[in-house]
Amino acid sequence: MTIDEHLTTDAVLERLGRQSASDYEADVMRAVLLEQYAGRDLNTLSETEWLRAFGEMNLRKTTGWIRDEPNDLKR
């Protein structure tokens, strides 16, 4: 599947692994792939390229369980 605006999060989730990734992570990964590898085929990314995108996805995603804002800290 070509990495373009028609790339589905379902295709990304399949590549990430359905048992180990959430729909949210697939959505963030899709955005990263569109920015870094638009026009390429999803299945032809090298391991290095995939891991680079995976690392960027992990930097961008927010889990909601930790916040940096002082108002959210419990004392």
N, C-alpha and C positions, 0 to 999 in steps of 0.2 A: 504494500500500500504506500502510495506517495505521501510524503509529508507536506501537506498543503491545508488549505482551509477546510477541506472535506475529510481530513483525517479524524476518525472517531475516537472518543476516549475509550471505547470498547476495544479497538485495535491496540491502543497503547496499554490498556489493562491486561490484555492477553500477553503482550510482550513482557510486561512487568511481572506477571504471575498473579492470577486471580486470587490465590490463597494468601498472598503476602502483601498485596497493595489495595488501597481503598480507591473508590471512585474519585475522591478529592485528589489523591496523589496522581492518579492518571490524568486528571484535568490539568494539574500543575505541570506534569511532565509533557503533556501535549503542547502547552504554551512554550516551554523550553525548547522542545524539538522544532517548533515552528520558527523560533527565533534563530536557532543555530544551524538547522539542517533542512530548511525549506527547499523543496524540489527533489530531495533525495528519496530513495525507497527506504521505508522503515526497516526492512529486513536486511539491508545491505550495510547498515552502520557497523563499523568495527567495534570490537569490545571496548577499545579505548574511547571511542566517540560516545558509545552508550554509557559508559561509566562516568564520563565527563558530564553528560546531560543528567544522569542520575544524581550526581553530586550537586549540581546546580538546583535540581528539583528539591532536594533535601534542604538546601539553604533557603529556598523561597517558601516552602510550605510552613504553615503555622498549625500547631496541634491544638492550641487552645488551653492546654494544661499549664503553661507557664507564660507569664506576662512580665514585661519589663517596666510597665508603668507603675510608679510609686503608689497610686491610689488602689491598685489591686493587691498590694502586699498586706498580708494579715500580720498583725503584731500581737 
